[in-house]
C-alpha cells in the first residue's frame, strides 16, 4: 500500500468544495389561477333592516366588496371570501412570489357601498387567513368562518374610485403549499368597518372577463443547494439577454473567483490542474443565458484522458474567455435596483450596468514528474476559447533559466531539471490582435538527481507479463547481482498499493527506481551495496493495476515466480521474496496457494515489510467527511469532474484493494468492517498441521515502536478548522466566502461511541458592498463504532497529515488539502499499518495493540511470523514510530542477516525496553488437584526452565511455556513457582506464590439485620449475620465450620459449632465473643483457622421475651418485656412474625395484647427468626424449634 490511500490527502477542504458542487440548479415556474374551476370568491352581505339578508348566500355577484354603508338609515356591511386551488403547485415548492390582481369596475361610480369610497375615513383593508371550512353556494354572513389576525396582510386606502390593486399574498400561498389541509382561503374586509367606506372589485362572475381577478404565482423546486437557490432567486427578474457574452461572473457558482484569472502574472492566479478545473467550473456556471459554448467538465476530462493516452508528454490545458460582471456602482447610479433581495432592471437607464473582462488560465494536466526530464505539449483540443481571438504564438517558461521557450501545437517542448522540488513555470499565449495573456503554473519534480548505485536506476532487463483472465498483467524489472548475467540468486520484490495506476495525478508510482532509492538511504548500512555484493539478482514486480484485487495480483506473482524458477535453472539458489506493504499480502497469499496446490515455490524466505496482514488504517473521521457528501450534479457538472483529485478519490475509494485492506472503511458515511482478510486471506495463509507445509520461513518487519509507544492517546483531536478554508491544493487562492467549522478526532477506546467527525459548512454570499447573506449548507456528525479499537494513534508505520512539498513519488502528504487558516490545527501523523497488523499478532486486543515486540517475541498474543523486528527509537529524538515502508540501518541490516541465514542475528533485540514475563495460573492454590502455570509462548528459539518450592511437584510441561503442578503435602502452607525464559536477547524470569492445602476462608464483619448494613464498631445484642469471605467458588457450604466461644463470665461459656457459608448470631450476654472459621477440602483436610473477636456491649436475655428457646411445643412471647418502654399503655399495637431460615413467613399476627403464645409443634425443626415490631421499633431474635441446630 505504498501510496497509502492518497485519495484522503485532501479530505477536509476537498469535502467543502464538493459540497458546493453537489446540487442541481433550481428552475422557476409561473402559474396563473384565473376565475374558473380553481378560483372561488363569495360576497358576504348583512343589512340591519332585513335580518334574512345575513342568512342569504351571494356567490354569484359581479363584485367583491369590503364595505360599510347605510340603506334607508340602516347599516349594511359587505365582506368577501376567496379560495384558490393550489394542487398544480408541487409539494416542497418555494413560492418566490404570489400576487393577487383585483380590478375595479370602471362603470361603478358615485358614492355607494359598491364603489371605492372613503367618505368617512380610510378604506384600508385587511386580508386574513380563514381558519375553517366553508362552501361557495352555502356560506352566509351569519355562517362565515373565523379568521386569524396572525400574519394578516394590510392594503393601503384606495387612491381613486377606479384603481386596480396588486396584493402580495406570498406568505399565505407558501403556507398553503406547505400545509394544503390548512388552505381554507382568506377574507377581505375593511380595517375599520365604519359606514361610508368601501372597496369594490370585479368578481369571477363579472360579465367583463378582462377585469376578472387572477392570482399569479412564481415558484421554484429547491435543488437541495441553498446557495444556488438564492442566486437564482436574486437574478430571476433580470433581462439576461443584456448581459454581454452571456457569461456573468456575479451569477457564477464561484468555486474560484473569476476576476483573479485576468492573464496578468501574479502569484494569486497561479494554477495547478485542480485550480484550473475549479476556475473552469466557475466560468462554465456563469453562463446566464443561451447555449453554453463550453463543453461540460465531464467532456473536458474525457478529452484530457484521451489526449494523455496518445502522448508521453504532459498536455497543457488552456481556457480563454470574455465574461461580463456587474459594475460596482450599478445600484448607486440607478442602473439596477434591488427589491426584496432580487436584482431588477431599471427602465430608461442611460448605460449598461455590465462591464467585461478576459479570463485566462493554463496548466499541465499533471503537475508531477517522477524524473528530472519533463516534456509539455500544447494540444488544440485542450484549448477552450470563447473570446473570439486567434492564437498567434504559444510559450512556456520552465523556470530553468532559459526564459520563455516558443512552442507549437502538437510538438512537445522539454526541460531537464537537476534538483527536486516545486518549479514555478509560466504559460503564455499571444493572439493575432497583438494581445497576450499568461499565468503561473507549477511542476513538482522528484528523483531529478542521480548517483552511482550498485543496483542502477535503469534495470538490466524488463520482462513483460501480459494480462490474462486471472490477472491484469505487469512487468518484472531485473538487475543482476555482482558477476551475474543470468538470474542465479533471486530476490523477488513485490510492489505494494500503487495509486498512480488509476490516479496518476495524485501521486507518482512506487516503482523499481523508488525501491532502489529506498534501500540506498540507510547511512551506516548500505543495503543496496550489500545485496549486490552478496550476489542477489533483483527482480522487481510492477503491477499494471496496483489497486487490483489482491488475489488477482497474487496470480500474477505466481506466474512471475514460475518464470524466475525457469530462468535460474538447476544451478540457481532458492528464492528470497520481499513484499512491500500490500505486496507482502500478495506474496504471502501467492506462495501459500502454490504450496497448498502442491507446487514447488523454490523459495526459502518470505519477508513482509510493514505489510497490513490485519489491515491498514486511515482515520475513520477523515473518511467520513468524504463519503458523507451527496453525489449530485450542479449545472451539468458532475461532482467529481471538478477536480482530478476528487475523481481519483472516487476511483480509489472503490478500488478492490482499498476495500480489501482498510480495517474499517466508510461507505456513504457508515463504518464498514473488513471481511476479506478474515474470510479470504487468513484461511489461505494459515496451514493446518495435517496439510502441506511451507518450505519457506516467514519473517516480518514493522515501522511501529517495539516498546509499544503510541503516537497519541485515543480520541485525540486530529484536525480542527474554524472560519476560512483554503480549497484543494491551492492555498494561495483564498475563498473568503466559504466558512466552516470542522473537527476530526481519532478513534476512542473500544466500547466508546464518541463523535469523530463534525463538519458545519456555511456560505457567505456577498453582492455589492451592502448585501451579505450567510447560508447554512451542510452539517455532518458521525460517531465511532463501539467495536473499533483505537487504531489511529496505535504504534505502527505512520503516514503524515502535515503538508508536503509535492506529489511526485509514492508518499503523499495527507494534510495537503486540509490547509487551515490561522485558527486551525492538525496532528502530524497517524498509524497507517499498526504494529500488530504488520507482525500479524493474533488475536488483536487493546492490550496487544500497545504491547512490546522485541527480539521476535510477543509479550501478549503470538505472531504468525517465525521472527520479526519492530522499530527502535530514532536516535536522540522522541520518534518511536516512523514512516511506512522506510528502510532504516537497523532494519536493513537485520533483513540482510536473515537473508544470509545468520542464526545468531540479534539485531532485533532492544536496548530500550527488554522483555518482561509474568506467570498466570489456573489457581493460586494446589490441593489434591493439578494447577497449571504458564507464560506466553514466545515462539521458536526460546527455552523455558521451571522451578518449584517445597511441597510441590511438576507433573507435566517442563521445558514448555506451561507446566502442571500438584502438592506433596496435605497441610496448609505456601510455596513458589518460578520460570526462567532464555531468549535470543537474554534471560527473563518471574515467580509467583502458591498456597498448598485448603485455601483459607475469612470471616466478614457482621451485618445488622435491622438495616442490613455492615457494622465495624462495638455491637449491641441484636441478631447479626456473618459470611464466609473467600474468592474460592463452588465450595459445599457444609464444608465450612464455625466455632463461637462466649465470654468466660457468661452463664454458658461453652463453644458453639455451626456449619454453612453464613450464620446468624445473637449475643445473649454482653462481652467479647471469639469466632473461628475453617474450610475443609477433600483430600487436603482443614485449612488454617481465621480467628476474630467481636465485643457486644449489650446482650439479650434469651429467655426475656421468647421462651422456652429451644422449644418443640409452643413459644411464649412477652411483648411487655420486648418493649418495656410501653409500660402499662393500653393503646400500643404490635406485629409478630415468625420466619424460617429461608425468610419465609410461617406465623403472623397483629395484636394489642402483651402476651402471646405461638404453637410450633407442627413446624419443621430448625432455626427460625422472631420479629417483633411496635411503631418504628424492631426486635429480632433467633429461635430454635424442634432441636438445637449447630
N, C-alpha and C positions, 0 to 999 in steps of 0.2 A: 504494500500500500504506500508506495514511495511518495506520491504527491499528497497523501493524507487528506483525501476528500476535499480538494481545493475549492469545491463549489461553495463551501461555507466561509470562504475568505471574507466575503462582504455581507454576511447575513443581515446585520443590523440596519445599516443605511441602505443596502440593496433593497431590503424589505420595504423601507419607507418609499423608495422610488416606485417599487412595484405597486404599492397601494394606490398611488396616484394614477397609475396606468390601468388599474383593474376595474374599469367601469364602462358602461355603454353611454352613448350620447342621448340626451333627453330631447324628444321632439314635441313641439307644441301642436295642439289640436283645438280648433274653434268650432263650437256648435251653436246654433241659433234655435231657440224654442219660441215658436210663433203661436198665435192664437189658433187653437185647434185641439187635437186629441191630447197633447202633452201640456196643455195650459188650462187652468181653471181660475176664474175670478167670479165673485159673488158680491153684490151690494147688499149691505145690511141697513134697514130703514126703521126709524122709530118716530111716531108722531103722537104727542101727548093728547091731541084732540081725539084720536081714534086708536084705542088700545089694540085693535085687531091687526093694525099695520105691523106692530112689533112681532106678531106671530105669523107673518106672511113671508114667503121666500121670494126673493127678487133676483134670480140667477140670470135672467135674460134681458137685463137692462143694457142700454147703449153706453152708459157712462159708469166709471168707477169714481166714487165720491168719498171725500173725507170732509164733512161739513157740519155746521150747526147754524140753524136759521129759525125763523118763525113762520107759522102759517095760520092766518086768522087769529093771531095773538097767542097761538100755542107753539111751544118749542118743538123743533124737529131736528133729528140727528141722522147722519149718514157715516158709515164706515165701509171698508172693502176688505174682503179676504182674497188672498192669492195662494195658489199652489202649483208647483211645477213637477212634471215627471222627469226625473234625472237618470232614468235607467240606461240611457245611452252613454253615460259617463262611467268608465270602469272603476271598480273598487281600487283604492290606493292612489287615485289620481290627485295631483296637486293643482288646485284651482289658482291660476295666475290672475284671472280677473273674471268678474261676473257683473254685468251692467244691465240694469232694468231700464228700458226705454218706455216712457209714458208720454203720450201726445195729447195736447189739448184739442178740443173740437172747435175749429175756427168759427162755426156757426153759433156757438154758445156764448152769447154776450149779455151784457146787462148785469144788474145786481140781483142775484138769487143764489140759493144754496147749491145750484147745479153749475156754477161757474167759479173761476178763480177769483176770490174776493177776500179782502181783509178790511171790511168797513169798521169793525170794532177793535182791530188789532192784528197781530201776527197770525198768519195762517200756516206757520211751520207745521210739519207733520212728522210723526214717528212711524217707522216700520218695526214691528215687534214680532218675534217668532211665536207661532201658535203652539200650545202645549197639548192639545187634544184633537181627536178626530172630528171631522165634520163632512157633511155631504153637500154637493153642489146644488142639488134640487130640493134639499130639505132644511138647510140651515136658515135660521131667522135671527132677528135681533135678540130675541129672548133666549135662543138656544146657542148663541155664538160661543165658541170655545174660549178658554182662558189664554192669556198671553204672558210672556215673561219680559220684564224690562232689562234683563241681563243681555248686554251686547246689542241693545236696540240701536237702530240707525236713524239719525236725525236729518231731515231735509229742510233746508232754509226756506223762508217765505217766498212766495212766487214774485216774479218781477213784472209780470204782465198777465192779463186775463187769458192770453193765448200762448203762454210759454210751454215749451216742451222740456222735459227734465230727463236726466240720466242719473240713476241711483246706483251707487256701488254697493252691491249686496254680496261681495266676495266671501265675507266671513260666514254669512248664512249658508251659502251654497257649499262651501267647504265642509261645514258641519254636517249638512245633509248627505254629502257624498261619503263622509267618514262613517255616518250612522244613519242609513236610509230609514230605519224604523222611527227615527225622530223627525222625519220630514212631514210635518203637519201644515207646512206653509207659513204664511205671515199675514199680518193685518196692517192696513194703512188707516191711521186715524189722526185727527188734529192733536197737536201738542196740548192746546187748551181748547176744550170744546165749549167755547163761548159763542153765543149766536151772533150772526152776521160775519161769519168767517167760513171760507170754503176752498176746497181744491177739487178740480174736476178734470178727468182724463178719459179718453175713449177706452171702452172695454173690448173684450174679444167678440162681443155681439154687434159692435158698431157696423153700420152699413158701409162706411168708407174704409175699405180694407187697408188703405195706405196709412191710416193713423191708429190701427190696432196695436196694442202693446207687444213688446218682444223682450226676450232675455238672451243676451249674447254671452257665452261662457268660453273662456280660453283656459285650457288645462294641459298639463304635461303628465306623462307617466314617468315617475322617478327612475333614474338609471341605476340607482344604488351608489352613485358618486355625487355627494352633496356639492363638491366643487364645480363639477360640470353642470349640475342643475342650476347652480347660482349664476354661472357665466351665461348660460342660455337665457335665463330669465332677464339678466341685465341687458343683453344685446338684442332681445327679441323684437323691439319696435323699430329698430334702425332700418333704413333703406340700404341694404347691404351692397347693392349694385354700385353705390357711390364710393365704395372702398377701392382705392387704386390697386391693381394687380390681383385683387381677390384674396390676398393674404393680409390678415390684420393681427399684428403682434399682441394687441391687448385682448384678443379673443382666444389666443392660443392656450392650450394646456401646457403651461410653461415648465417643462421638465428642466430646461435650462433657459435662461433669459436670452432672447434673440439679439438684443442690441449689442452684446459684447462681441459677437462674431461679425465684426464690421470690415474684416480684411486688412486691418492695421495691426502690426505686430505689437502685442502686449502680452505679458505673462498671464493675464486673466483669461485670455481666449485661447490658451494652449489646449490642445485636444489630444486625447488618445481615442481609440475606436469606440469605447463606451461613451465618451463625451460626444463624439461625432454622431452616434446613434440618437442620443438624447436630444442634441440640438436639432437633428433632422426631424425627430418626433415632434418637437416644439413647432418647427416650421410647417410640418405636414398638418398639424391640428389647428394652425392659424388660418387655414382656408375657410373663409366665411361665406363664400357663395361660388356657384359654378362648379364644374367638374374639376377635381384636383388633378393638375398635370403631373404631380409627383407620384411615383409608384408607392405602394404601401411598404412598410418596413419588412414585412414578410417577403415581399418580392425582392427588395434590396438584399436581404440576407441570402435568398436563394441565388441571386446573381453573384454575390461575393463567393459563396461556396463553389459555384460553377467555375468562376474565374480562377479560384485557388487551385482547383483540380487540374488546370491546364498549364500552370506555370510554377516553376520553382522559386521565382522571385515573389516578393511580397507586393500585392497590388495596393494602390493608393486610391482611396475613395474621396471624392470631392462633391460638395454641394454648393451651388451658387444660385442665388435668387434675389428678387427685389420684393419687399413687402411694405405694407402700409402700417402706420401707427397713429393713434390719436394725439394731436398736438396737446401739449401741457396746458395751453391757455384756451382750449376749445370751449370750456364751460364759461370761463370769465368773459370771453369775447362773444358769448351768445351764439356759438356755432352748433353746440349741442346743449341739451338740457337734461337734467337728472331728476326724474319724478318717480317716487315710490320705488326707489332702487332700480330704475330702468333708464337706460340712455335713449333719448329720443331726438330726432332731427328737429331743427328749428327752421320753419318755413321762411323763405325770403332771405336767408343768410347770404352774405356777400362774398364768402370764400369757403373753401373746403375745410372741414375740421381735421383732415388727414394729411400727413406728410409721408415721405418714402425713405427707405434705407436699403442698402445692399447687405446681403447675408453671404458669408464665405466661411467654409470650414473644410479642412482636409486632414486625412490621417492614413497611415498604413493600416491595412485591415488587421494586421497582427503587430503588436508593439513590442514583441520579444524576439530575440535572436539568441540561439544557444551556441553561437560561434562568433568570431570577430569579423567574418565575411558576411556582408549584408547587401542584398540587391532589392531595389524597388522598381516597380513598373507601373506606368500610367495606362489605364485601360479606358477606352471611350465609354464602354458600357457601365462604368462606375463613376461617370461624370454626370451629375444631376443638375441641369442648367435650365432654369425657368426665367432668367433675366433677359434673354434675347440677345446676348452678346456672343461673338465668335472668338474662339481661342486662337491666339497667335503663337504663344510660347509657354512651355512648361519648365519649371526649375525645381531643384531640390538642393538644400544645403545640409550635408550630412554632419555638420559640426565637427569636421575633421581637419579644419584649417584651409580647405580649398575654396570656401565660399559657395555661391550658387553654381550648380552644375546643370547645364542645359539637358533637357530630356525630350523624348518624342513618344508619341503614342505607341504602345506595344513593344517598346525596346527597353530592356532593363538597364538601369544605371546602378553602379556598385560602389561600395566603400569597404575598406578594411581597417578595423579598429585593433589597437594594441593594448587596450585596457578595458576592463569590465566597468559596468555602471550605466547610469542614465545619460543618453545622448539627446540633447535638445535640438532636434532637427527643424528645418523650416521648409515649407512648401509654398511655391509662388506660381500664380497663373497670370499672364498678361493677355490682353484682348486687343482686337483689331482697332478699337477706338482709342488706343494708347493708355487705357486704364489698366491697373494691375492690383491684385489682391493677394495677401499672404497671411500665413498663420504659423504658429509653432505647433509641432507635434513632438513625439518622443519615441525613442527606442531603448529598450532595456537589453543590454548586451552582457552575456556571460560566456566564460570559457574563451575569452579573446587571447589570453596569454598562453604560451606553450613552453614546456620544459622537457628536457630529455628524461624519459622514463624507461624502466626495464620492459614493462608492457607498453608498447607505443600507443598513442591515441588512435592510430589507424590500425585495424586488425590485419592479420596476415591473410585471412580467408573469410568470406561471408557465404554461408551455406543457407539458401532459402528453403523453406518448407511450405508448400502450397496448402491452402485451406482445403479441408475435406468436410464431409458431413459431421465429423466428430469434433473438429476444432476450426478456428479461424485463421490458422497459419501463423508464420513468424519467420525468424531467421536466427541462425547461430553465428555469432561473430567469434572467430578463433584467433588467438595469439599464441604461438608456440613458445614453450619454455626454452631455457638456455640449451643450445645444442640440438634442438629438435626441429625436424622438418615435417614430421607427421605427428598425429595425436598418439602420445605414449603414456603420459601420466595426467589423466584428465581432472580438471577442476571445473565442474559444470556450475555456473552461477545463474540462478533463475531470477529474472527481474520481478518486481512487485507490481502493485497497483499503478497503472500509468494513465493518468487523466488526459495526457496530451493526445492520446489516440482518438478521443471523442470530443475533446475540448482544447484544441491547440492554442487557443487564445488565452487560456487560464494559466498554463504553466508549460515549461519546457519538459521534454521527456527525460526519464531516468534511463539512460542507455549505457552502452559499452563505455563511452567516454566518462560518464558520470561515475561509474564504478571505479574506473582507473583513477580518477581524481580522488575518490573517497579513500581508497586503500593507500594512496600516496601521501595522505595528510598527517598520519602519526609522526611525531617529531623524533622520537628516540628509537622506535622500532619501525623500520621501513618495510611494511607488509608487502608492498609491491615488489621491492627488490628481493625479499626473502622467498617469495613464491616463485619468482623467476629463477633464482639461483638453485632452488630445490628441484627445478625441472618441471613444475606444473604447467600443463598446457591449458590455457584459459579458454573455456567455451561459454560465451555469454548468450543466454537465450532471451531474445527480444520478441514479445508477442505482437502480432498485428493488432490485436484488440486487448489492451491491458486492463480492461474492466469487464471482460467477458466472464461467463460462468466459470468458476474455479475448476469444476470437473472437466470442462472443455479444454481449458488451458493445460490441465493435467494430462489430457490425451495427447496434446502436442508435446509436452515434456517427455512422455513415454516414447514417442516417436524419435525425439532427439537423443534420448538415452540409447535406444537401439541403434541409431545411426553412429553414435560415438563408439559403442561397443564393436561395431563392424569395422570402423576406421582404424582402431588401435591394434587390431589383430591379436594374435595369440601371445605376443610378447609384451603387450601393454599391461599396465597396472590397473588395479581396480579403481573405480571412480570415487572421487570426493564430490559431494553435491552440496552447494550452499544456496539456500533460499533466502532472498531478501524480503523482509516484511511479508506481504501476501505470497511472494514466491516461495516462502517456506511452507505455506499451506499447500500450494500446488505441487511442490516436490514431495512432500510427505504423503499426500494423497496418492500421487502417481506411483511412488515406489511401493507403497502398501498394496495398491491394486495389482501391480505386477507380481508382487510376492504371493498374494492370495490366489492369483491365477496360475501360479507355478512357473512364472517367467523369471529367468536369471537376470537380476539387475546389474550384476558385476560391480556392485557398489559396496564400499566398506564403511563409509562415514556420511551421515546426513547432518548438516549444520543448518539450523534455522536462526536467522539473525533478526532479532526483535520482531518475530512473527506473531500475529494475533491468533494463537491457537484457540483462545476462548473469546475472541472478538476484539475489535478495535472500538475506541470510544471517541466520540465527538460530543461536546456538551449538548445535552438534550435541550437546554434552554435556548441555545442558538438555533438548533434545528427547527424548533417550534416557530420561530419568527418567520422563517421562510415558508414552511408548509402550511401555516395557518392562513396565509393570504389567499384571497379569492383569485381564481384564474379566469378572468373575464376579458373583455375587449373594450377599447376606447377608440372611437372614430376610425374603425378599421385596422387599428394597430393591435396585434396580439401582445399579450402581456410580456412574454419573454423575447419578443422580437426587438424590444427597445435596447437590449444590451447583450453583447456577446457573452458576458459573464453570466447573465441571467439564463440565457439559452443553454449555456454549458451546465449551469447548476441544475436545470431541469433534466438534462440528459444524464448527468452523473447521479442525480438522486434516484433515477430509475434504472441505473446500470445494475446488471446481475451481481457483480462482485461487491457493489456497495451494500446491497441488501443482505448478501451472504456474510459480510464481516462485521457490520455495526452491531454492537452488543444490544443497544436499544436505538431504534430509529424512529423518526417522526413521520407519520403519514397523515396528511390533512389535519395536522395539529394533534394527533393522537399518538401515544407511545406504543410501539410495537416491539415485542421481544424477538430475538434471533431464534430461528428454528433450524437453519441449515447446519450450523455447527454441531448441534446435538443429534439431529436426525440423519444427517448425511455424512458429514466429515468425520465425527468421532467414531461411528461404527466402522468406517473403513480403516482408520489408522490404528484401531485397537485390535490386538492379536489375542485370540483365545489360546489357552495352553494346549488345546488338542488340535489346533490348526497349524498351518505353515508358519514358520518363524522368520523374521527378517535376518538377512545376512549382514546387515549394516548396524553400526551404532548410531544412536540419535542423540545429539547434544544441542543445547540451545543457549542463546545469549539474550540478555535484556539490557536496555539502557536505563532501567529503573534502579533505584537505590537498593544495594544489597543489605543495608541496615534498616530498611523499612521507613525511610524518611519521606513523609508525604510532601506534596507540593504546597498544599494549603488545606485548611480544615473543611469538612463537609459544610455545604451551604454557604461557602464563601461567595462574595459578590464578584462575578467575572467581568461585568461591564455595566456602566451606568452612563446615561447621557441625558442632559437637560437642555432645553431651548433648541438651538440650531443644530442641524446635522449637515455635514458635507455629503455630497452624493457620489456614490460609486468610488472609483479610484481617481477622482479628480478634485482633490481638496483645495486646489487653487481657485475653484469656481464655487462661491458660496451662494446657497439658495436661502436667503433670509426668510422667505415666506413659509418655509417648512419648519414646523415646531414639533418637537417630540420629547416625551419622557420615556426612556427605555431602561429597564433593569433586567439583567440576566444573572441568575445565581447558579452555582454548582449544585449538583445533586446532594440532598441532605443524607443523613444517616438512614439506613434501611428501616422501613416501617413508617417513616415520616412522609407526609404528602404536602409539604410546603410549596409555595409558589416559586417557580424557577424562571418564568418568562412573564414579563409585563411590557406592554407597548401601548402608549397612547399617542396618536398622531393627530396633529391639528394643522390646519392650513390658514395662513394669514393672507387674505385677499385684499390687495391694495389697488384702488383705481383713483387716479389723480392724487392729490395730496390730502384730501379730506374724506375719502371713502375707505374705510378699513373694517373688514369683517373677519371674525375668527370662526372657522368651521371645524367641527369635530369630525374626523374621518374614520378613525379606527381605534378600537380597544381590544387588546389581546391579553388574556391572563391564563396561564397554564400551570398546573401543579405537577409535582414529581409523582411518578407511580410508586406505591408503597413497597413494591418488591425490589426496587433498584438499590444496588449498592452505591456508595459514594465514589463512583469511578473517576470523576473529573480531577480530583486532587490526589488520587492514589499514586503511590510510587510507580514509575513507568517511563517508557520512552516518550518524550514530550513533543508537543507541537506548539508553535508560537502564536500568540494573539497580538503581538506587537507589530508595528508597521515595518515592512521590509523595504528594500530599495528597488525591487522589481520582481518580475515573474519568470525571468529566464532561469531554467534549472528546475529541479523537481520539488524543492521545498518552498511552498508558497506561504507567505505570511498571512495568517488568518485574519489579523486585525486590519488588513489593508482597507477594507470597506468600512470598518467600524471606527472611522476617524471622528473624533469628538471635538466639540467646542471646549472652551476653557473650563467649562463646568462639568466635563466628562472625565471618566476614569476607566481603566481596563487592567485586568490581571494579565501578567506577561505570558503565561503558558499554561497548558493543561496536559493531563496524562492521555496520550493518544493510544499507546499499547501498554496497558498496565503490566507490571512485572509478573503477576500471577498468570496473565494471558501468554506473555512471551515464553515463560517457563512451563506452561501447561500444568499449573498447580490445580489439583482437583481433590475434593470439592473446594470451590471458592467461597469463602465466608468473609465476614467483616474482619475477623482475626487474621486470616491468611493474607488479606489484602495489604496489610502493613507489617507482615512478618519479616524476619531476617532470612536471607537466602545467601549463604556463604559456603564456599568450597564445594558446591554442587549438592549441598544439603539443605533441606527444608525443615524448619522447626515446627511446622504445623502440618498441613496436608502435603502429600508427596507430589513430586514432579514425575511426569512420564518419561522425561529425558534421563539418560544414564548419567549425564553430567551437565553442568551449566555454569555460567558466570553471569553475575549481575554487576551493576555499576558501583564503583567506589567513588568517594567524594573527590571532586575535581580539586587538585592541589591548591591550597591557600585560598579557597573560595568557599562559599556556602552552598554551592551547587552539588546536589546529591543525585539528581536525575538529569539526563542530557538528551539532546535532540535525537529523535527517532532515526534509526539505521546509521548512526555515526560509527566510525572506527577509531577507537582510542588506542594508545600504545599498549595498555594492559590487555584489552580485549583482543587486539590483533595478535599479540604475541601468544596469548593463551590459545587462540584458534590455531595458530601455526603449529604450536607444540602438539595439540590434539591431532592435527593432520599428519604430523610426523610420528604419531604413535608413542609419544613420550609418556611413559607410565608414571613418572614422578612429577607430573605437571601440577604444581600447587599455586599457580598464579591467580587462581580464583579464590584463594584464601584471603582473609581480610585482616588488616592491621587496625581497623577501627571498631569493629563490632564482632567479637567472636561468637561462636555458637553457645547457647545455653541449653541445658537439658533439665527436664522436670519429670518426675516419676508420677504416673497416675495409677490408681488401683481400683479393683472392683470392690474392695472392702478394706477399712483401716484396722480390721481385727482378723485374727486367724484362730479358729476354734472348731476342730473336728471337720473342717472342710478345706477346700483348696481356694486360696485367694490368688488373684492374678495381678502382677505388677508389670507396667510397660512404659517404654519411652517411644517417641516417634520412630518410624522406620526411615532411616536416612539413606537407604539405597546401597548400592554396591560400594566396595572399598571401605566399609565401616564394620568394626567388630564391637561386640557388646560383652562385657565381663561383669557378672553379678556377684555380689557377696551378701551374706546374711549374718545376723547376730545370733546369740544363744536362744535355744528353744525353737528354732525354725529349720525347715528342710526344703531345699529346692527339688521339686519333683518333675519339672518339665521346663524346657525352653532355654537352658543355659547356652549362651553364645548367640541368642537371638534378641530381638528387641522386647520380648515378653517372656516372663517366667511364671510358673505356678509354684506356690509355697504352701506347706502345711506346717502345723505345730507339732512339737515333740513333747509338750508339757500341757497338762490339763489345768494347772493352776494359773491364776491371773498374773500376768507380768507384761513387760514391754520389751521390744527388741527393735532392730533396724533392718532395712533392706537398702542396699546400695548398688550403684551401677557405675561403671567406667566405660565411656564410649570413646573408642580410638578412631579418629577421622584422619584423612589426609592432611588436615590443617592442625592436628594436635588432639589432645585428650580433653574431654569434659566429663564431669562426674556429678552425681546427685545422690542424696539419701532421703529416706522417709522413715518415720517412726511407726511401728506396728504394735498393736495390742494382741497379746496372746491370752487365750482363755475367754471366758464370757466377758463381754464389754460391760463397763459399769453403767448403772442407771442412777438417776439423781432425783432427789425429792424437790418438788416445786414449792414455792411459797404458797401458803393456804389461800383458798378462795372463800370469802364470806358469802354464804348462800342468800342472805337477805338482800344483798345488792349485786351478787356475783361479781365481786371485784377482788383483786388480789391484795392481800394485807402484808405489810412489811414492818409492822411495829408490834408492841405488846398486844396480845389477843384477849378478847372477852371470852365468856363461856359459851358463845353461840356455836352452832354447828358449822363446821368447815369441811371443804373438800380438798384433798391433796391428790396430785397427779404424779405419775412417773414422767420425768423429763429426760428423754433419750432420743437420739437420732436413728435408732435401730427400729425398723418396721417389721411387722409380721410376727412379733413375739406373742405366744399364748399368754393371756392375762393371768392364768393360774400359775405361771412361772415367775411371778413377782411375789416376794414375801415381805410384808410389813411387820415390824415389831415396835410396839409403843409401850414405853415404861413410864408410869405415872410418877409424881413426886414421892419421895420416901415417906413424907408425913401424911400422905393421903390415906383414907380408910382402907383402900385396897391397892397397895403399891406393887402390884404384880404385873409383869409384862403381858401384853395382849398381842396376839398374832392375827393378821388379816392377809388375804390374797386379793389380787386384782390390779388393773392398771391405774385405778384410782380408789380412794377410800373416803368415807365420811367419818368425821370425828367430832364429838363434843366433850369438852373438858368439864367433868362433874365436880372438879375440885381445883382451886387456884394453885399455881405453882409451875415449875418447869417440867415439861414432858420431853422425853428423848424418843426420836423417830429414827428407825433404821430400815433401809431398803436394800434388798439383794435381788439379782436376776439369775435364774437357773437356765443353763443352756445344755441340752442333752449332749453327752459326750465330753463336755467341758466342766460341768459342775457349776458351783455357785460363784458369782462374781464377788469382788470385794464389796464391803458394805459402804453405803453412803449414810452417814450419821449426821443428824441435825437436831438441834434443841429449840423448842418454842416455849415461851413463857406466857401463861394465861393468867392475867391479874384478877380474873373473876371466874368462879365456877358455878355451875348449876347443880343443885342437889338433884340427882337423877330421880329421886322419889318426891320432889317438891310439888309437882303439878301433874305428873303422869305416873301412875303406879298400878300394879306392880310392873316392873320393867327388868327383865323379860316377863312376858305373860303369854298364856295359851288359852285363856278363857275370856276374860274381859279386861278392859283398860279403863281405869278411873281417871277422869280429867278434872282437876281443880282449877277453874278459871280465876277464882279469887287469889290463889297462890301465884298463878301465872301473871296476873295483873294486879298486884297488891295496891297499886296507887288508886284503883277504883274504890277501895274501901267498901262502904255499905251502899254505894249508889245502886238504885234500882232501875235506872234508865239506861244502863250500859248494855250494849249488844255485842255479841261475839260470833265469829265464824270459825268453825272447827273442821279441819280437813285432815284425812289420813291418806298418805301416798305410799305406794310400794317403791321398790328400788328403781323401777323404770319410770318413776314420776307419774304413774297412772293413779288417778284418784279412786280409792276403794270405799271411802266414807266421807260424807259432807253434811254439815248441819249448821243452821243459824239459830242462835238461842240467846235468851236473856238470863238463863239460869246460871248459877255459879258453879254447879256440879253437873257432870255429865258422865254416863257410862257407855262405852263403845264395846259391843260384842265383837270378839275377834276369833271365836273358836272355829269358824268356817274359813278363815283366811289361811293361805299357804304360808308355812313357816319361812322366815327370812327377816331382812331388815326393812323397816318402814320409817316414815318420817311424819311426825305430828306437827301440823302447822296451826297455830292459834293466832287470830287477828282480832284486834279491837281498835277501830278507827285506823290510824296510820301506824299503829304499833304491831310488831310481829314477833312471835316466839316460835322457834323451830327446835325440835328435839328428835333424836334417833330412838326408835322403839324396836326391840327385838321380840318377835312373835313366834311362838311355837318352840323355838330352841335358840340357844345362843349361837350366833354366827361369828366365826373368826376367819 
